[in-house]
Amino acid sequence: MRDFRKYEVWQLSHMLVLEIYKVTQKFPQSEMYGITNQMRRAAVSVPTNISEGCGRNTDAEFARFIHIAAGSANETEYLVQLSFDLKFLDEDYYRDLTEKINLVKKKLFHLNKSLQTKS
């Protein structure tokens, strides 16, 4: 069984979730059940799927959850873009979050590739 906490991509995605929660606290109250909720859920899905995949028995099963996590990272990236376009995020925060999301996506891609090579 794998320990999800040892994966750098899990650590980075967990830190991203904490940052997403922090920034969305400042979003308009009218978005609590809209973009705020959706962005939080998408961001949380990334480390959650990595964690769940670590509990699977094969590299192929783990790779499937890494693939799902990558999809959630893409969803998070879009919601950050939307939040910026709606002026809920300033440009510095937008760039910072986008860079962090793209780093997570890159690491998920490489992890998935290495798991598929093993299988």
VOGU-174691 format. One record per residue: residue in three letters; x, y, z of N, C-alpha, C, O in turn. Coordinates in steps of 0.02 Angstrom, whole numbers, padded with zeros to 5 digits, always signed. Each point is the difference from the previous one (the first is absolute). Layout:
<pts>
ALAXYZXYZXYZXYZ/...
</pts>
This chain:
<pts>
MET+00042-00059+00000-00042+00059+00000+00044+00062+00000+00050+00003+00036/ARG-00068+00045-00076+00038+00062-00007-00022+00052+00053-00058+00000+00021/ASP+00104+00042+00000-00016+00054+00046-00007+00064-00041+00050+00027-00024/PHE-00111-00003+00016-00013+00058-00044+00039+00062+00023+00016+00042-00041/ARG-00002-00036+00106+00034+00059+00026+00072+00006-00026+00029+00054+00001/LYS-00001-00109-00025+00069+00001-00025+00005+00026-00072+00055+00014-00023/TYR-00111-00008-00011+00002+00023-00069+00000+00077-00001-00044+00032+00028/GLU+00095-00005-00061+00005+00073-00005-00063+00030-00032-00023+00053+00021/VAL-00005-00087-00070-00059+00026-00034-00059+00003+00049-00042+00045-00005/TRP+00038-00092+00051-00053+00003+00051+00012+00061+00045-00047+00038+00014/GLN+00109-00028+00008+00016+00056+00044-00016+00067-00034-00030+00044+00031/LEU+00049-00038-00094-00014+00062-00037-00075+00011-00009-00024+00056+00007/SER-00012-00109-00023-00072+00007-00011-00036+00014+00066-00050+00036+00001/HIS+00074-00064+00053-00029+00015+00066+00009+00074+00017-00046+00033+00025/MET+00106-00007-00037+00014+00071+00013-00044+00044-00045-00023+00053+00020/LEU+00012-00076-00082-00044+00037-00045-00071+00003+00027-00032+00053-00004/VAL+00008-00107+00031-00068-00001+00030-00004+00051+00056-00049+00037+00004/LEU+00099-00035+00039-00001+00047+00055-00002+00072-00026-00035+00043+00027/GLU+00072-00031-00081+00000+00067-00029-00067+00017-00033-00025+00056+00005/ILE-00004-00105-00039-00066+00010-00032-00052+00017+00053-00041+00045-00010/TYR+00042-00081+00066-00048+00015+00054+00011+00071+00026-00049+00036+00013/LYS+00111-00016-00006+00016+00067+00026-00026+00054-00048-00032+00048+00022/VAL+00047-00055-00086-00019+00052-00048-00075+00002-00011-00028+00054-00010/THR-00005-00111+00012-00072+00000-00013-00041+00027+00059-00059+00015-00008/GLN+00090-00009+00066-00035+00032+00056-00016+00073-00016-00046+00029+00030/LYS+00083+00000-00076-00009+00070-00018-00048+00008-00060-00014+00057-00020/PHE-00009-00111-00008-00047+00004-00056-00067+00026+00024-00015-00005+00060/PRO-00025+00033-00104-00066+00025+00020-00042-00055+00032+00000-00057-00022/GLN-00036+00075+00074-00044-00047+00035-00050-00033-00049-00019-00057+00010/SER-00001+00094-00061-00047-00027-00049+00029-00059-00039-00038-00037-00033/GLU+00104+00029+00035+00032-00056-00035+00015-00060+00045+00032-00048-00022/MET-00055+00050+00084+00015-00054+00047-00020-00068-00027+00036-00049+00009/TYR-00092+00045-00043-00024-00064-00026+00012-00006-00075-00024-00046-00032/GLY+00062+00093+00005+00017+00000-00071+00074-00014-00009+00024-00056+00013/ILE+00011+00106-00036+00072-00008-00016+00040-00019+00062+00045-00043-00005/THR-00059+00072+00062+00038-00016+00061-00003-00075+00014+00052-00032+00009/ASN-00112+00006-00007-00009-00071+00015+00032-00044-00054+00034-00049+00016/GLN-00045+00066-00078+00026-00040-00055+00076+00000-00002+00032-00052-00011/MET-00002+00111+00022+00073+00004+00000+00030-00039+00057+00051-00035-00009/ARG-00080+00040+00067+00024-00038+00058-00004-00075-00013+00046-00038+00014/ARG-00103+00016-00041-00010-00071-00012+00049-00026-00053+00028-00055+00007/ALA-00017+00094-00060+00047-00021-00052+00071-00004+00028+00036-00048-00014/ALA-00016+00098+00053+00067+00000+00029+00009-00058+00049+00052-00033-00001/VAL-00101+00021+00043+00004-00055+00049+00004-00067-00035+00031-00047+00025/SER-00062+00041-00082-00001-00062-00037+00070-00023-00022+00012-00060-00007/VAL+00034+00107-00002+00067-00018-00023+00037-00042+00052+00016-00057-00014/PRO-00003+00083+00074+00035-00041+00049-00042-00059+00025+00027-00051+00021/THR-00093+00058-00023-00043-00055+00020+00008-00060-00046+00005-00057+00023/ASN-00003+00069-00088+00009-00054-00048+00070-00030+00004+00008-00060-00009/ILE+00042+00101+00021+00068-00027+00010-00001-00046+00061+00028-00055-00003/SER-00059+00077+00057-00004-00040+00061-00036-00065-00012+00023-00054+00020/GLU-00080+00058-00053-00039-00060-00013+00039-00048-00045+00000-00061+00011/GLY+00034+00087-00061+00039-00042-00044+00056-00036+00036+00018-00056-00018/CYS+00010+00088+00068+00054-00032+00039-00024-00062+00037+00040-00044+00016/GLY-00104+00040-00004-00028-00058+00034-00017-00058-00046-00023-00052+00023/ARG+00033+00061-00088-00016-00052-00048+00058-00049-00007+00057+00016+00017/ASN-00072-00075-00042+00050-00054-00001+00048+00002-00058+00056-00026+00006/THR-00075+00054-00062+00044-00003-00059+00018+00070-00024-00033+00050+00015/ASP+00087-00048-00053+00021+00063-00030-00053+00025-00049-00011+00061-00006/ALA-00021-00107-00030-00052+00020-00048-00059+00033+00036-00027+00050-00024/GLU+00007-00077+00081-00054+00031+00039+00021+00069+00026-00038+00048-00002/PHE+00099-00045+00027+00026+00064+00025+00001+00051-00056-00019+00058+00010/ALA+00042-00078-00070+00003+00044-00057-00069+00028-00018-00006+00057-00021/ARG-00046-00098+00028-00068+00023-00015-00020+00058+00045-00030+00048-00022/PHE+00048-00053+00086-00017+00053+00047+00043+00063-00012-00022+00056+00012/ILE+00084-00066-00034+00042+00057-00018-00030+00036-00060+00001+00061-00004/HIS-00027-00099-00043-00034+00029-00059-00061+00041+00022-00011+00055-00026/ILE-00028-00080+00073-00058+00037+00026+00023+00063+00035-00030+00053-00007/ALA+00084-00058+00046+00028+00059+00035+00020+00054-00051-00010+00059+00013/ALA+00039-00080-00068+00020+00048-00052-00061+00036-00029+00003+00060-00014/GLY-00057-00097+00005-00061+00032-00024-00026+00052+00049-00023+00053-00020/SER+00027-00068+00083-00021+00047+00052+00046+00061+00002-00022+00056+00013/ALA+00087-00066-00026+00046+00056-00003-00018+00046-00058+00003+00061+00006/ASN-00022-00090-00063-00022+00040-00057-00063+00039+00016-00007+00059-00018/GLU-00039-00091+00053-00062+00035+00021+00017+00058+00046-00028+00054-00007/THR+00072-00066+00054+00021+00053+00046+00031+00058-00038-00014+00058+00015/GLU+00056-00074-00064+00032+00053-00040-00053+00042-00036+00006+00062-00002/TYR-00056-00094-00026-00053+00039-00033-00037+00045+00049-00013+00058-00014/LEU-00003-00084+00072-00037+00039+00050+00041+00059+00025-00028+00052+00017/VAL+00094-00060-00013+00043+00056+00018-00002+00052-00056-00004+00060+00013/GLN+00005-00083-00076-00005+00046-00057-00067+00038+00003-00001+00061-00008/LEU-00053-00097+00019-00066+00031+00004-00002+00051+00057-00028+00055-00008/SER+00056-00073+00065+00000+00046+00057+00039+00063-00015-00019+00055+00021/PHE+00074-00063-00057+00039+00059-00020-00041+00044-00048-00003+00061+00007/ASP-00028-00093-00056-00040+00037-00049-00059+00036+00031-00021+00053-00023/LEU-00006-00081+00077-00055+00032+00036+00024+00050+00052-00040+00029+00037/LYS+00106-00019-00034+00031+00048+00046-00004-00020+00073+00002+00042+00045/PHE-00007-00108-00032+00002-00026+00068+00072-00008+00023+00014-00003+00060/LEU+00033-00002-00108+00071-00008+00015+00038+00057-00034-00016+00020-00055/ASP+00067+00005+00090+00043+00048-00034+00052-00037-00042+00007-00061+00005/GLU+00028+00098-00047+00045-00032-00048+00057-00039+00033+00018-00053-00024/ASP+00010+00079+00079+00054-00034+00034-00023-00068+00028+00035-00050-00008/TYR-00093+00050+00040-00026-00062+00027-00016-00049-00056+00012-00060+00006/TYR-00041+00085-00060-00016-00041-00058+00063-00034-00027+00000-00061-00011/ARG+00052+00099+00001+00063-00028-00027+00030-00051+00047+00024-00053-00021/ASP-00023+00070+00085+00028-00045+00050-00038-00067+00001+00031-00053-00001/LEU-00096+00056+00004-00040-00061+00002+00008-00040-00065+00006-00061+00002/THR-00005+00095-00058+00008-00034-00064+00068-00036-00004+00004-00056-00024/GLU+00048+00089+00047+00067-00033+00001-00001-00062+00044+00027-00052-00019/LYS-00058+00057+00077-00002-00057+00046-00041-00058-00030+00018-00058+00006/ILE-00074+00075-00037-00041-00051-00031+00038-00034-00057-00002-00061-00007/ASN+00037+00100-00033+00038-00029-00056+00057-00044+00024+00017-00049-00033/LEU+00013+00066+00089+00052-00043+00029-00031-00066+00022+00028-00054-00013/VAL-00086+00056+00045-00034-00061+00021-00018-00042-00061+00010-00060+00000/LYS-00036+00092-00052-00019-00036-00061+00062-00034-00032-00004-00058-00021/LYS+00059+00093+00020+00063-00027-00028+00022-00062+00040+00019-00051-00029/LYS-00021+00057+00094+00022-00057+00042-00049-00059-00005+00022-00058+00002/LEU-00086+00072-00009-00048-00054-00010+00013-00035-00066-00004-00062-00004/PHE+00019+00100-00048+00014-00029-00065+00060-00047+00004-00002-00056-00025/HIS+00055+00079+00057+00061-00041+00006-00011-00062+00044+00026-00053-00015/LEU-00064+00061+00068-00015-00057+00043-00042-00051-00039+00014-00060+00003/ASN-00063+00083-00039-00043-00045-00039+00042-00036-00053-00009-00060-00011/LYS+00052+00096-00021+00044-00029-00052+00045-00055+00030+00009-00053-00030/SER+00018+00067+00089+00045-00051+00031-00040-00061+00022+00026-00056-00003/LEU-00087+00066+00025-00042-00057+00021-00019-00042-00061+00000-00062+00004/GLN-00015+00094-00059-00018-00038-00060+00059-00037-00029-00008-00054-00029/THR+00068+00082+00036+00061-00033-00024+00012-00064+00041+00022-00050-00028/LYS-00036+00052+00092+00010-00058+00043-00049-00057-00016+00017-00059+00005/SER-00077+00079-00025-00053-00050-00011+00011-00041-00062-00040-00044-00016/
</pts>
